[in-house]
Amino acid sequence: MTGYIKTWPSASTEALGQSEAFLEFQEKLSRAAPIQRPVLLIGERGTGKEMAAARLHFLSGRWQRPFVALNCASLAPSLIESELFGYERGAFTGALQRRVGRFETADGGTLFLDEIGNVPMEAQEKILRAVEYHVFERVGSAERVEVDVRILAATHANLPEMAASGRFRPDLLDRLSFEVLSVPPLRERTGDVMLLARHFAARMARELGRQEIPGFSAEAASALESYSWPGNVRELKNVVERAVYRTDCPQIVEIVFDPFASADGPRAEAPRGRACDPGVRRESGGAGLLSVPMQEAVMELKLRMLKSALERSRYNQRKAAALLGLSYDQFRGLYRRCQRQQPDEQPDSSQ
């Protein structure tokens, strides 16, 4: 069966972010969730429209009922109607028995139609009737089926433009757009890139069975934060997971945005540098890790990261703290400890 059904909250519905754009969008979701009306989510690919739809469902009074999702772009146009409304035995060649569609499966709950701009005009008319009157007929049947379903829809297409050109029904667009919410792209979510990157890195490390979660060098973090992210959160997840998978170090120093780029061709990535610094490489059997005392190796790594962050931020300590993923107070504590450890080579203290 194409698509999937969700009937309980899962980790995929947990939104993560701290930027003003992200928090404002979450507030709009919370406000729209209890209203039993359609919501249209618009945004670029990879921004998390399905996650937003799931949040709308689980914050509503229907949260204990099914959350059914269908990606309309994943089906041939000729199959969408039977997938949505089901069919009777003998309705067409291969219909050997009655099949319940997504509307019936979602009865009492929420039906999320992703990429609704891909639905053909014939099916749009039937969706309009189901949304307006809560009734429909299965393919190959004249029997009316009544359902109680809240419709959520999403698209990256310009539906008003499609409606003006005759490719989308204006009356269906009116019915679906009781509330229209725009999912912010990652490039507008200032401060969220590294928060998400660390989250994805931790999950990937656990998936690989690693005890240690790798951090990001200042150069790697700068590369992540300066990238435009045309694929948004989905692309960030792939980039970070790839970096974790490819590294043997406790710190990620290389970020590869284009996995198809040749080794000798131009690459959009952080400076490669050394694969791992002496004393912290994961050698077979752990011999390299034991070449220096642990406290000395840890302090050496902290000092290098501190110096690198200060140099990159032009010795603005608040910016350096942000590069390291620390609060200003945490940074000041680390700065003082490094000063005590390196009395003859103190980092610049200008802010």
C-alpha positions as CSV (number, residue, x, y, z in Angstrom):
1,M,0.0,0.0,0.0
2,T,1.5,3.3,-1.1
3,G,1.9,5.9,1.7
4,Y,1.4,5.1,5.3
5,I,-0.9,5.5,8.3
6,K,0.1,7.0,11.7
7,T,-2.1,6.6,14.7
8,W,0.2,7.7,17.5
9,P,2.9,10.4,18.1
10,S,6.4,9.5,17.2
11,A,9.8,11.1,17.1
12,S,9.1,12.3,13.6
13,T,6.5,14.7,15.0
14,E,9.0,16.4,17.4
15,A,9.8,19.8,16.0
16,L,13.2,21.2,16.8
17,G,14.3,24.8,16.6
18,Q,14.9,28.0,18.5
19,S,14.9,30.7,15.8
20,E,12.3,33.5,15.7
21,A,10.9,32.2,12.4
22,F,10.6,28.7,13.7
23,L,8.9,29.7,17.0
24,E,6.5,32.0,15.2
25,F,5.5,29.2,12.8
26,Q,5.0,26.7,15.8
27,E,2.7,29.3,17.4
28,K,0.6,29.5,14.3
29,L,0.3,25.7,14.2
30,S,-0.8,25.6,17.8
31,R,-3.4,28.3,17.2
32,A,-4.8,26.5,14.1
33,A,-4.7,22.9,15.5
34,P,-8.0,22.9,17.6
35,I,-10.1,24.4,14.8
36,Q,-11.8,21.6,12.8
37,R,-11.2,23.3,9.4
38,P,-8.8,22.5,6.5
39,V,-5.3,24.0,6.7
40,L,-3.1,24.4,3.6
41,L,0.7,24.2,4.3
42,I,2.9,25.8,1.7
43,G,6.7,25.7,1.5
44,E,9.7,24.4,-0.3
45,R,10.7,20.7,-0.4
46,G,12.3,19.4,2.7
47,T,11.0,22.1,5.1
48,G,9.0,19.6,7.1
49,K,5.4,20.1,5.9
50,E,4.4,16.6,6.9
51,M,5.9,17.1,10.4
52,A,3.8,20.3,10.6
53,A,0.7,18.4,9.6
54,A,1.3,15.7,12.2
55,R,1.7,18.4,14.8
56,L,-1.6,20.0,13.8
57,H,-3.2,16.5,14.2
58,F,-1.7,15.6,17.6
59,L,-2.5,19.1,19.0
60,S,-6.1,18.7,18.0
61,G,-9.1,17.0,19.6
62,R,-8.6,14.2,17.0
63,W,-5.1,13.2,18.4
64,Q,-6.3,9.7,19.5
65,R,-7.8,8.9,16.1
66,P,-5.9,8.0,12.9
67,F,-3.5,10.4,11.2
68,V,-3.4,9.2,7.5
69,A,-0.9,10.6,5.0
70,L,-0.8,10.3,1.3
71,N,1.9,11.7,-1.0
72,C,0.0,12.5,-4.1
73,A,3.2,12.9,-6.1
74,S,4.1,9.3,-5.5
75,L,1.1,7.9,-7.4
76,A,0.2,7.9,-11.1
77,P,-2.8,10.3,-11.6
78,S,-5.0,7.3,-12.7
79,L,-4.5,5.7,-9.3
80,I,-5.1,8.7,-6.9
81,E,-8.9,8.4,-7.0
82,S,-9.0,4.7,-6.1
83,E,-6.3,5.3,-3.4
84,L,-8.3,8.1,-1.8
85,F,-11.8,6.6,-2.1
86,G,-11.3,2.9,-2.4
87,Y,-13.1,0.7,-4.9
88,E,-15.5,-2.2,-5.2
89,R,-14.7,-5.7,-6.5
90,G,-14.8,-5.7,-10.2
91,A,-14.5,-1.9,-10.5
92,F,-11.6,-2.4,-13.0
93,T,-9.2,-5.1,-14.1
94,G,-7.4,-6.4,-11.1
95,A,-10.0,-5.3,-8.5
96,L,-10.5,-8.7,-7.0
97,Q,-12.1,-7.5,-3.8
98,R,-13.4,-4.3,-2.1
99,R,-10.7,-2.0,-0.8
100,V,-11.1,0.8,1.7
101,G,-9.6,4.1,0.7
102,R,-7.7,6.8,2.7
103,F,-10.9,8.8,3.5
104,E,-12.5,5.8,5.2
105,T,-9.2,4.8,7.0
106,A,-9.0,8.4,8.4
107,D,-12.6,8.4,9.6
108,G,-12.7,10.4,12.9
109,G,-9.2,11.6,12.4
110,T,-7.0,13.6,10.0
111,L,-6.2,13.0,6.3
112,F,-3.0,14.7,5.1
113,L,-2.7,15.2,1.3
114,D,0.9,16.1,0.5
115,E,1.7,17.6,-2.9
116,I,-2.0,18.1,-3.6
117,G,-1.1,20.1,-6.7
118,N,-0.5,16.7,-8.4
119,V,-4.1,15.6,-8.0
120,P,-5.9,15.4,-11.4
121,M,-9.0,17.5,-12.0
122,E,-11.4,14.6,-12.0
123,A,-10.3,13.6,-8.5
124,Q,-10.3,17.2,-7.3
125,E,-14.0,17.4,-7.9
126,K,-14.6,14.3,-5.7
127,I,-12.3,15.6,-3.0
128,L,-14.3,18.9,-3.0
129,R,-17.5,17.0,-2.4
130,A,-16.0,14.9,0.4
131,V,-14.6,18.0,2.1
132,E,-17.8,19.9,1.7
133,Y,-20.4,17.3,2.5
134,H,-18.4,14.5,4.1
135,V,-19.7,11.9,1.6
136,F,-18.3,10.1,-1.4
137,E,-18.7,6.9,-3.5
138,R,-16.1,4.2,-3.9
139,V,-14.9,3.6,-7.4
140,G,-17.3,1.3,-9.1
141,S,-20.2,1.9,-6.6
142,A,-23.1,4.3,-6.3
143,E,-23.4,3.7,-2.5
144,R,-22.8,6.8,-0.4
145,V,-20.1,6.5,2.3
146,E,-20.2,9.1,5.1
147,V,-17.0,10.0,6.9
148,D,-15.8,12.6,9.5
149,V,-12.4,13.6,8.4
150,R,-10.3,16.8,8.8
151,I,-8.3,17.6,5.7
152,L,-4.8,19.0,5.8
153,A,-3.0,19.6,2.5
154,A,0.5,20.7,1.5
155,T,2.3,21.8,-1.6
156,H,5.4,23.5,-2.9
157,A,3.5,24.6,-6.0
158,N,1.7,28.0,-6.5
159,L,-1.9,26.8,-6.3
160,P,-3.5,30.3,-6.9
161,E,-1.5,30.4,-10.2
162,M,-2.5,26.9,-11.1
163,A,-6.2,27.8,-10.4
164,A,-5.9,30.9,-12.6
165,S,-4.6,28.8,-15.4
166,G,-7.2,26.1,-15.1
167,R,-5.0,23.4,-13.6
168,F,-6.6,23.4,-10.1
169,R,-10.2,23.9,-9.1
170,P,-10.7,27.4,-7.6
171,D,-13.6,26.1,-5.5
172,L,-11.4,23.4,-4.0
173,L,-8.6,25.9,-3.3
174,D,-11.1,28.1,-1.5
175,R,-12.3,25.2,0.6
176,L,-8.8,24.0,1.5
177,S,-7.4,27.4,2.4
178,F,-9.4,28.2,5.5
179,E,-6.0,28.8,6.9
180,V,-2.8,29.0,4.9
181,L,0.5,28.6,6.8
182,S,3.9,29.0,5.2
183,V,6.7,26.7,6.5
184,P,9.9,28.7,6.8
185,P,12.9,27.5,4.8
186,L,16.0,26.6,6.7
187,R,17.9,29.6,5.4
188,E,15.5,31.9,7.3
189,R,15.8,30.0,10.6
190,T,18.8,31.8,12.0
191,G,20.6,29.8,14.6
192,D,18.8,26.5,13.9
193,V,21.3,24.9,11.6
194,M,23.8,23.8,14.2
195,L,21.0,22.9,16.7
196,L,19.6,20.5,14.1
197,A,23.1,19.3,13.0
198,R,24.0,18.2,16.5
199,H,20.7,16.5,16.8
200,F,21.2,14.5,13.6
201,A,24.8,13.8,14.4
202,A,23.8,12.3,17.7
203,R,21.1,10.1,16.2
204,M,23.5,8.9,13.4
205,A,26.2,8.1,16.0
206,R,23.7,6.0,18.0
207,E,22.6,4.2,14.8
208,L,26.2,3.3,14.1
209,G,26.6,2.0,17.6
210,R,29.2,4.6,18.5
211,Q,29.8,5.5,22.1
212,E,31.0,9.0,21.2
213,I,29.0,11.7,19.5
214,P,31.3,13.7,17.1
215,G,31.3,17.5,17.4
216,F,31.9,20.0,14.6
217,S,35.1,22.0,14.0
218,A,34.7,25.8,13.7
219,E,35.4,25.5,10.0
220,A,32.7,22.7,9.6
221,A,30.2,24.7,11.6
222,S,30.9,27.8,9.5
223,A,30.4,25.9,6.3
224,L,27.1,24.5,7.5
225,E,25.8,27.9,8.6
226,S,26.9,29.8,5.4
227,Y,25.3,27.3,3.0
228,S,21.9,28.2,1.4
229,W,20.3,24.8,2.0
230,P,18.1,24.5,-1.2
231,G,16.9,21.1,0.2
232,N,16.2,22.5,3.6
233,V,16.1,20.3,6.7
234,R,16.0,17.0,4.7
235,E,19.2,18.0,2.9
236,L,20.9,19.1,6.2
237,K,20.0,15.7,7.7
238,N,21.6,13.8,4.8
239,V,24.8,16.0,4.9
240,V,25.3,15.6,8.6
241,E,24.6,11.9,8.6
242,R,27.1,11.5,5.7
243,A,29.7,13.4,7.6
244,V,29.3,11.3,10.8
245,Y,29.4,8.1,8.8
246,R,32.6,9.0,6.9
247,T,34.6,10.3,9.9
248,D,36.7,8.3,12.4
249,C,37.3,11.4,14.5
250,P,35.7,12.8,17.6
251,Q,35.3,16.0,15.6
252,I,33.9,16.5,12.1
253,V,36.2,18.6,10.0
254,E,34.9,17.9,6.5
255,I,31.4,18.7,5.1
256,V,30.5,17.4,1.7
257,F,27.3,19.0,0.3
258,D,27.4,17.4,-3.1
259,P,28.1,13.6,-3.0
260,F,28.2,13.5,-6.8
261,A,31.2,15.8,-7.1
262,S,34.3,14.1,-8.2
263,A,37.3,13.9,-5.9
264,D,39.3,16.2,-8.2
265,G,36.5,18.6,-9.2
266,P,35.2,21.6,-7.3
267,R,33.6,20.8,-3.9
268,A,31.5,22.9,-1.6
269,E,32.9,21.8,1.7
270,A,34.8,22.9,4.7
271,P,38.6,22.8,4.5
272,R,39.7,19.2,4.8
273,G,42.7,19.8,7.1
274,R,44.0,16.6,8.7
275,A,41.7,13.7,9.0
276,C,42.3,13.6,12.8
277,D,44.7,15.4,15.1
278,P,47.4,13.5,16.9
279,G,46.2,11.9,20.1
280,V,42.5,11.9,19.3
281,R,42.3,9.6,16.3
282,R,40.3,6.4,16.8
283,E,43.2,3.9,16.0
284,S,42.5,0.2,15.8
285,G,42.8,-1.1,19.3
286,G,42.8,2.4,20.8
287,A,46.7,2.8,20.8
288,G,46.5,6.3,19.4
289,L,44.0,7.4,22.1
290,L,46.3,6.2,24.8
291,S,49.4,8.0,23.6
292,V,48.7,11.0,25.9
293,P,46.9,11.3,29.2
294,M,43.1,11.9,28.7
295,Q,43.0,15.2,30.6
296,E,45.9,16.6,28.6
297,A,44.4,15.5,25.3
298,V,40.9,16.9,26.2
299,M,42.4,20.2,27.3
300,E,44.5,20.4,24.1
301,L,41.4,19.9,22.0
302,K,39.5,22.5,23.9
303,L,42.3,25.0,23.6
304,R,42.6,24.5,19.8
305,M,38.8,24.9,19.4
306,L,38.8,28.0,21.6
307,K,41.6,29.6,19.6
308,S,40.0,28.7,16.3
309,A,36.7,30.1,17.3
310,L,38.3,33.4,18.6
311,E,40.2,33.8,15.4
312,R,37.2,33.1,13.2
313,S,35.0,35.6,15.2
314,R,37.8,38.2,15.2
315,Y,38.0,37.7,19.0
316,N,34.4,38.6,19.7
317,Q,33.7,36.2,22.6
318,R,30.0,36.1,22.1
319,K,30.3,35.1,18.5
320,A,33.0,32.6,19.4
321,A,30.7,31.0,22.0
322,A,28.0,30.7,19.3
323,L,30.5,29.0,17.0
324,L,31.3,26.5,19.7
325,G,27.7,25.9,20.6
326,L,28.2,27.3,24.1
327,S,26.4,29.9,26.1
328,Y,28.4,33.1,26.9
329,D,28.9,32.0,30.5
330,Q,30.1,28.5,29.5
331,F,32.5,30.1,27.1
332,R,33.9,32.4,29.8
333,G,34.4,29.5,32.1
334,L,36.3,27.6,29.4
335,Y,38.3,30.7,28.5
336,R,39.5,31.1,32.1
337,R,40.5,27.5,32.4
338,C,42.5,27.7,29.2
339,Q,44.2,30.8,30.5
340,R,45.3,29.0,33.6
341,Q,46.5,26.0,31.5
342,Q,48.4,28.2,29.0
343,P,49.8,31.2,31.0
344,D,52.4,32.0,28.4
345,E,50.0,32.0,25.4
346,Q,46.7,33.4,26.5
347,P,44.0,33.9,23.9
348,D,43.0,37.5,23.2
349,S,40.3,38.6,25.7
350,S,38.8,41.4,23.6
351,Q,35.0,41.0,23.1
